Amino acid sequence: MKNINEFFANKNKKMLVDGDLLAYKITSGIEEPIHWGDDQWTLHADLKLAKQLWKQSIGYYLGLTQSKDAIIVFSDKENFRKKLDSSYKSHRKKIRKPVIYVALRDWIQETHQCGSFPNLEADDTIGIYATSLYKDNCVIVSGDKDFRTIPAWQCCIIDDQIEIIDDKLANYNFCTQVLTGDVADGYKGCVGVGHVKASRVLLKPKTLDDMWEAVVNEYLRNKYSIKDVYHQARLARILRAGEYDKKTNQPLLWSYKYEQYANTRQNQKTA
């Protein structure tokens, strides 16, 4: 599916849905505060309405993307990034989930085709699906900007825009994310490098080799270590094909040219 005409002509493609985000959006949107008098308040949510809205949403996006069917993807209860860095999404512990979020998710898992991998977030499972089993035959449905680091067709639930993210753009977006970090996810990137500075750092590099070298050099210029660069990259990296071991249920962490850069840096220190 190289262009939008081929995209819509393919009626057999899979729709990979970010279940975490869509279920949260629906359940948070229908919560209602009720005042019972005498300063007594409760939150009310109608699960039947949530189910109806879910069915309507899936039907709408199946029609919009002209997909055959959908796979709903949820995050596993365990998250490997939290083991890498205790500050990763730590602030979200204080954020209350909608009162019927779990109930809706359980119903979805009972009634829909769903997917997930142990220790992974929904983003990673979708990233693996989109670059392996369903490569060139799927569309990702989400509103999370992190998915722009995955080479695949995408439909954003914020504005319903459909676009293709090719390998070059996906790699560029990933390298940008490593440089800028993500406050929402709780990792800092290269402190002092915002999106404008990152665009300058990545202005000339064209290949992944070139872009990654630019990222490493910017970190080193700011007095970070090689380990720091790769630590931030491992938090930023949405997994793709070949980056997860199904036998051990563990990710294969981003180590692209690690030995080369580590050895070069060590030689510079001892020279």
Beta strands, then each sheet from edge to edge (+ up, - down):
strand 1: 14-18
strand 2: 32-37
strand 3: 40-44
strand 4: 69-73
strand 5: 114-115
strand 6: 138-142
strand 7: 152-156
strand 8: 162-165
strand 9: 244-245
strand 10: 250-251
sheet 1: 5+ 4+ 1+ 6+ 7+ 8-
sheet 2: 2+ 3-
sheet 3: 9+ 10-
end
